[in-house]
């Protein structure tokens, strides 16, 4: 019995979509709640137009940083069974590769919570791992969804509309980030002291969150509860 059959026969992972939805709800809650209570160093309120998501977890600045950081860890844990279940349901090499990427992405999400902005080098490493593997994961799963056999489609192909939006958000963010002086390694806390009224990079980061969460919910909504087993 291979790993796909083992995962398929594990009852909780047959409902993998519920883990994806739960993880996304946790992720939304752990960003919205700290955002409402946030007051920056200059006394400013939080704005997605010029604040990065990770600023919500900066200890000593964000009043509910612990909510954000613990929430990210919980979301990462919940995404693991989602990724395993989705990969097993789809089957094939594309889904297997997407599963590997997804597991790394889930761990890196938790890593962003473990290493908040107060520990910038490991924080940036975890965040960049998430951005890169998140892009690869959704792209690979998108291919696997598109290549499903006509007589066995556990996920409706129309879910790839949300996947395309997420891939574009990741790709544009990474491209724009590379154009910044020093790229990701050039980011330092001093940049936040001269915060522009509208910061395109921050907006693009928020677009990743929005499209990623949308992808999880769309894939969950497009999951078919009964699928013929592979002979």
Secondary structure by P-SEA (a helix, b strand, c coil): ccaaaaaaacccccaaaaaaaaaaaaaaaacaaaaaaccccccccccccccccccccccccccaaaaaaaaaaaaaaaaaaaaaaaaaaaccaaaaaaaaaaaaaaaaaaaaaaccccccaaaaaaaaaaaaaaaaaaaaaaaaaaacccccccccccaaaaaaaaaaaaaaaaaaaaaccccccccccccccccccccaaaaaaaaaaaaaaaaaaaaaaaccccccccc
